[in-house]
Amino acid sequence: MTLRHLVLFLHLASVIVWVGGMVFAYLCLRPAATALPPSQRLPLWVGVFERFFPMVWVAVVLLPMTGIGRLVEVGFGHAPRAWHVMMLTGLVMIAVFLSIWFGPWRRLRAAVAREEWAVGAVALNQIRQRVGFNIVLGAVTVAIATLGLGV
């Protein structure tokens, strides 16, 4: 095993955890959780995000580090165009996550702590919309990484 293999593993593991976690939450957990009343559903989501977001933070650090490391290794000018596009889409995904972290996530936690279910529902919906966007962007990024998509 070389350092290049380890870097690739960390990069791919970060993508799998982050994008896979979003897909699971959006397509499996969210529909199942709608059967719960807000007083149960919103604390459930806070518990889920309290466990998931630290993993996303690790991905947010590892993905740019490993991606830029690979670009530096081959030289930015010699890297495939798809790598540059992946860097751009990855940075947008990170920005979306930061907008969740510093915006509706804080409001959701505060609303649940105060048992303000309507306020919490609005914040959760904002998170849902941004996660949906990031899922699409993550899928596009994976397609670019694996298929090139002519870029």
N, C-alpha and C positions, 0 to 999 in steps of 0.2 A: 504494500500500500504506500502510495506517495502522498505528499502534501496536497497535490492537485486532486487526488481522489477524496481526501478528507474534506477539502473545501467544497467540492461538488456535492458530497453527501450532506454537509451542513446546509448548503444552499437548497437542495431538493427537499430535505427534511423540513426546513422552515416553510417552504411553499406548501408542502403537504399538510402540515399542522394548521397553517393560517387559512389557506383556501379551503381545505377539507373541513376544518372546523366551522367556517362560515356556511358552507354548503349544508352540513349536517344541521346546524342551528336554524337556518332559513327554511330548508325543505322538509325537515323531519321534526325537530323540536317545536318550532313555531306553530305549525298546524295542530300538533298534539296539545300544546299549551293553551290554545284558544278555548278549550273545553273548561278551563279553570276560571273561576271568578277573579277579577282584578286583584283582590286581596291575597290571592294565592299565586296568581300568574306573575305579577310584578316582582314579588320577593324571589320567586324561582329564577327569573331572568337576572336579577342582581347576583344571585348565587352562581349562576352559570358564567356571567361575565367576570365575576371576581376570580374564577378559576381559569377562564379562557384568555382574558386580556394579558396576564403576565406572560403567557406563551406567545401572544402576538408581539409583545414588547421584545422578546428574545428574537423573533423573526425580523422585526423592524430594525434590529441592530445587525443581525447576521446577514440578511439578504444584501443590503448595500455593501457591507464589508467584503463578502465573498464575491459579489458581482464586480465590484470595482477592482478587487484583487485579481480577478481573472482578466479584466480589461487591461490592467497594468502589465500583467504577465505577457500578454500577446501584443500589447501596444494598442492604444485607442484607435489609431489610424488603420491598423491591420485587422481589427476585430470585425466580425460580420456585422452588417448593419442591423440585423435582428437583435444583437446584444445591446446596441444603443437604444433601440426601441423598447426592449425589455427594461432597461434602466429607467427610461422615461415613465413607462406604465407603472413600474414598481414604485417610483417616487410619488406618482399620483395616488397610488393605493395607500402609501404611508401617510400622505397628507389627509386623505379621507379618514384613515384611522385616527390621526391626531385630532381631526375635527370632531370625531365621535368622543374621544377621550376627554377633551377639554370642553365639550358642549353638552350634548344630551346625556352622556353617561353620568356626568356629575349631577345633572338635574334629576335623572332617574333615581340615583342613590338617595339624594336628598328627599325626593318625593316619597319614596318607600319608607324612609326613616320617619317621616311625618305622617305616613298613611294618607297621603294626598293622591288617591288612585287616578283621578282624572289628569292631574299634572304628570304623573308617572307614565300614563298611557300615551300622552303626547310625546314625551321624551323617547319612549320605547319605539314609537312609530318613526321618529326621526332616525333612530339607530337602524331600524329595519330598512328604511329607504337607502341609507348610506351603505349598509352591508350588501343590499341587493346590487347596488352600483359596483361595489368592490368585487362581488362574485363575478359579474360580467367582465370587469376589467381583468380579474385574475384568470378567467378562462381564456380571454384574448391573449394574455401574456403567456400562458402555457401553450396556446396554439402557436404563437410566434416562436417560442423556444423549441418546440418539437417539429413544427411544420415549416417554419421560416416565413410562410405566407407572403412570399415574394418581396420581403423587405430586406 
